Amino acid sequence: MLDSKTIEIVKSTAPVLQEHSHAIGVRFYELLFTKAPSLYNIFNQTNQKRGIQQDALAYSVYMAGKHIDNLDAVKGMVERVTEKHRALGVKAEQYPIVGETLLEAVKDVLGDGVNDEIIEAWGKAYQEIADIFISIENELYEQVEQEVGGWTGLRSFVIDQKVKESDVITSFYLKAQDGGPIPTYQAGQYLTLQVDIEGDQYSHMRHYTISDAPGKDYYRISVKREEGSTEVPDGKVSNYLHHQVGEGDVLQVTAPAGEFTVSTEEMPLVLISGGVGITPMMSMLKDTIKENPEREITFIHAAQNSNVHALQQEVLEISKQYDNVTSYLVYSEPTAQDRADDRFDREGFIEKEWLQGILEDNQKDFYFCGPVPFMKVVNNALKEWGVPAERRQFEAFSPVSTIEA
């Protein structure tokens, strides 16, 4: 346990770290990759170039410092990070160099604004947090190893089918190369792939949500091909999967992980997705109608138009088959054919007033997933409608710790 003086110092200086969070994050990764270049094999280099990971790290440090005397307040963040660490294969022996480098980055950025007493306090705080993370991650490794078909580390999976779902999203059906059983998973969880691309010095690891119901002899992931711009690079792994691998090829995979899972309560369920955010919602939809066939479900999906809308036929078939499932489509830029075929329910974007018009009330469990700007809009709409935080669950396809930040 930390002493009261250490806690006071950490909490009082946390806002200073927040103010300089981006610079600290940038400096931290500069130092870390110089000291331990092998960590390039774990961290997403595209997110590094986009500056996402730097900001996410510093924000997490700030939140941990702010709540150092009550880490239950950041339980969601801890669960999210430890699940990802288990999926990436992070080990206890990697924590010391991270802590050492983080303190060095703080000193480099803040200079005379930080003294030895502050650095010592944050060093103690980091060790306290690291011990918690290590303990939880060790439990996660043990759990996955004990599951039927479970494994730790990498396992080879063959691409049994590769199916184009839209202009930008393709599904990959993966079967264990060894023919052995594979563990089930909770709807909403993801797989982590390790990919070695010719010409690249380091491996790439990426998380992709499993987009089908649990209990099958395969895993299905549906991957969006990420296109870059003059400011940001193309998605390295997504483009590799779309263009360079095919049926019969082998991918290296870690066991399913993730804390974004659907509840089993009787309260009506609302699943809201944007773009490729449909992947966990698809799994949640299929799993819920199987495990809780009487539960009322509203499925809302937003996309630009039908050209980029994946898995739409699966949702339509389910909503036709089950009276308790209602689905809505929101297109921001429908094509002429979309209009002619009357394929969507709303043109534009999801807004609070529209949600209030299609839902009887807000006494429901809301789950939403998609690009961060999309989720901020949905989250704000639900907050304004009075939906409490515990009934607003979300997953971001980036290391950003919270859409509230």
N, C-alpha and C positions, 0 to 999 in steps of 0.2 A: 504493500500500500504506500502511496505517496504521502509525504508529510505535508502539513497545511501550508507551509511557506512555499514549497515547490508548486503546489496547486495554485496558490495566489499569483505567483509569478507567471505561470503558464497562461492562466485565464486573462490576466491583465495585459499580456503582450500578444495574445492571439489576434486582436484587431490589427496590430502592426504587421503581422505576417500576412493577413488577408489583404491589406493595402498594397503590399509588394508581392502578392502571390504569383503573378505571371513571371516576374523577373526571377523569383526564387525557383520556380518550376523549370524555367529555361536553363538556369545555371546548374541546377541539380542534375539534369540529364546530360549536360555537357561533361560534367565531372564524372558521373557514373559510367558512361560509356568509354571514357578514357581509362578509368581504373579497371573496369570489368567488361570489355567488349563482347564477351560471350553472352551478356544479357540482351544484346541485339536479337538473339534467337527467341526471346520471350516477348519483348515490347513491340507493339504495332508501329512500324516505321512510317506508315502513311499518316497515322494520327500524330506522330512526332512532327512531321513536316507541316501538318495543319495546325499545330499548336494546341490540339485538344488535350493531349495527355498531360502536358505541362500544367495547364490550368486545373485539370481534374485532381492531380496530385496535390497541388498547393491548397485547393479548396478542402480536400479531405483532411489535410494536416490542420488547417484552421478549425474545422468542425470538431476534430478530436481534441484540440487544445481548448476550445470553447467549452466543451462538455467533459473535460478531463475528470471532474469529480462526480460525473453521472453518465457513464458511457452507454447506459441503457437508452439514452436519448438519441444515440446514433446507431442503434441496433440494426436498423435497415441497411445503413452503409456498411457496417461490419459484415453482415451476412452476404451482401453483394460482393464485397472485395474478397472475402475468404473463399466463396464459391469459385470466383474467377481464378484465384491463386491455386486452388486445388486442380482446376481444369488445365491450368498452364504448367503445373508441376513445380510450383515454387516450393523451395525447401527452407528449413529453419536456418541453415548455415548461410543463406543469402541475406538475412536480415541485418547482421552487423554492418556490412559495407553500405547498405542503404541508409541506415541511421547515421553513420559517420559522414557520409556524403551529404545528407540532408542538412546536418548542422554546419558543415563547411559552406554549403550554398547560402545558408542564412547569414553567416558571417561575411561572406563575399559581397552579398547584396546590401546588407544593412550597415556594414562597416562600423563606424563609431556609434551607431545607433543601438548596438547590442554589446553587452559586456559579458564577462566570464560567468557571472551568476545566472544570467538569463540562459546562456548556452548550456550550463550544467543542469538547470531546471528542465529545459526541453529535452536534454539527453535522457534524464530519468523518465520523463513522460513517454518518450519514444520507446524506451525499454519496456515500460508497463504495457503499452499498446501492443508492441511486438510480441510479448509473451502471451497476450490474449489471442492474437491472430494465430500464432504457432500452435497453441493448444487446440483451437477450433479446427484448424487445417489438418492436424494429426488425426482428429476424430473423423473428419470427412474422408481422409485417405483410408482409414480402417473400415468405414461404412461401405464405401464403394467396392472394396476388395472382398468383403463378406457377402455381397449380393450374388444371387445366382447369375452366372455369366459375367460378373463384375471383374474389373481389372484396373490397375494403376499404370501410369505411363502411357505409352503409345500402343495401339493395336491396329493391325492392317485390315482395311475394309475395301471390298471391291465395288466399283460403281456398276450396279446391276442394271439400272435404267438411268438415262439422262433425258429429261422431258422439258421442252420449252413451254413455259406457262404464259409468257407475254413477251413483248419486245425487249424487256430488260430483266426478266426474272426466269431462271431455269431451275428445275428441281432435280436433285440427285438422290437416287435410291441406293442406300449403302447396305451391303451384307458382309458379315464377318468372313474374312478370307479363310480362317481356320475351320469354318463350318460349325463352330461351337455356339452355345446359347449366348444371347446378349441380354443385359439387364433391362428391365422396364424403366420407366422414367415418369416424372410428373409433367402433365401438360403445361407447357410454357418454358420448359428447360431447353438447354442448347447443347450441341456438340462443339468440341474444339478441334480444329484441323491443324496439323503441322505440315507445311508445304515447302519443298525445296525447289526453287526455280532456277533453271540453268542460267549461269552468269551472275547470280547473286551470292555473295559471300556467306550470308547468314540465312537461317530458316525463317519462315513466317508462320505465326500462329494467329488463328482467327476463330471467333465464336459465331456459330450459325444456329439459329433456333430450329428445333425439330418441328416440322410443319404438319405432322400427321398424328393420329391418335396412338397412345401407348398400346403395348401388347402385341405388336407384330414381329415378324422375324427379320425386319429391316428397319433402318432409320431413314427418314426423308428430310432433307434440308432443301430449302428453296432460296436461292442466292440471287440477289440483285447485282447486276453489273454496274459498278460505281464509275461514273464518268467524271473526269476532272475538269479543270478549267485553267486559265492562265495563272490563277492564284493557288490552286490546289492540284495535286497529282491524281491520276486515275487510281482506282482501287487496285492494288497490286494483285491480291489473291483472287478477288472476284473476277477480274478479267482473265486471269490464268485458268480458273475453273471453267469459265464460259468458252474460252477459245482453244485451250491446249489439252484438256483432258476429256476422255469419253468413256463409253461403256467398256468394261473390262479393265480399265486402269485401276490402280490401287492408291488409296489415300491413307495417311496415318492419322488416327483419331484417338482422343482421350474420352473417357466415359462421360455420360450425360451429367450436367451440372446446372445450377441456377436456382435462385430463390423466388423468381417471379412465377408463382404457380396459382392456379385457380382454387378458390374455396369450395367446400362441399356443402355449404349451407343451403337452406331452402329459399332464402331471399332471392327475388328476381335478379337475373344477371344481365349486364349490358357490356358487350364487347365492342370497343371502338378502335379501329385501326386506320392508319394512313400509309399508303405505299406498301413497302415490303414488311411493314408492321403487321400485316395480315398473318404472318407465319405463326406466332404464338397463339393468336386468336383462333386460327384454324384448328390447332391442336386442342385448345380449351373447349371449343364448340363440340368437336367430335367426342372428346372424353366426357363432357358433361351430359350429352344426350345418351351416352352409354351407361354412365354410372348413376345419373340422376335424371331419368327420362321425363319426369314431371316438372322439372324446374323451368320456369319461364325465362326465355333467352331472347334478347334483342341484339342483333348483329349489325353494326354500322361500319361501312368501309368507305374511305375517301381516297380518290385517285384522280389523276389528271383526266384520264379517259380510258376506254376499254382497251386501247392498244398496250397500256402498261399495267392493266389490272390482272393480277394473277389469281388463280384458284377460284375464279368467280363461279364456274359451273358447279363446283363442289358445294359452295354455299347455297346456291339456288336449289339444288336437288335436296339438300337437307331441309331448307325452309319449306319446300313443297311437301316433303314427307312427314314432317313433324308439325302438328298444330301449335305447339308451344314455342316454336321458333319463328321469329319475324326478322326479316333482313331489309336493310336500306342501303342504297348506293348514292354517294355524293360525288359528282364529277365537277372539277373546277374548269376544265376546258373540253367539254364533250365534242366528239367528232360529228360530222353531218350524219354518219350512219348511226351513231349513238342516239341522235335525236329522232331519226326516222324509225328506229326500232324501239324507241321509248325504253332505253336500257337503264336509265337512272331515275332516282326519286327526287333529287335536288341538284340544281346547278349552283355552283359556288363553293361555299365552305361550311363546315360545321359551326353553328352558333348556339348560344344558350337558348334563345327564343325558339329556334327550330327543335332543339332537344325537348323543350317543354311542350312543344306541340305534338310530338310523336310518342312521348312517354307520359303515362298517366300521372306519375309523381316521381320524386327523387329517392324514394325508399327502395333502393336497389344497390347491388354491388357493381361498381364501375371498374372495368379494366381497360387500359388503353395503351397503345404502342404505335410508334412511328418516328418520323424525324423530330428532333427536339423542338423546333418552332411549332410544329403541329401539336405536340403534346402540351406545350405551354398554353396554347389557345384552348385546348380541351380542358386542361386542368383549371385554368382561370374561369372558364364557363361553369364548370361544376362547383367550384368554390363559391362563385356568385350566386349559384342556385341553392347553396346551403348544404351541399354534400360534404360530410365530415371527412377528414384526412384518412381515417381507417377504412373508408369505403371508396377511396380513390387510389387504385393500385396501377402502377405503370412500369414499363421497361423501356430504357433508352438504348439504342444501338450505338452507343459511344461511351467512353469512360466518364462522362459528365456525372457527377455524384447525385445531382438532384435538379429537376426542372424548375425548382423554386429559386435556384441560385442566380 
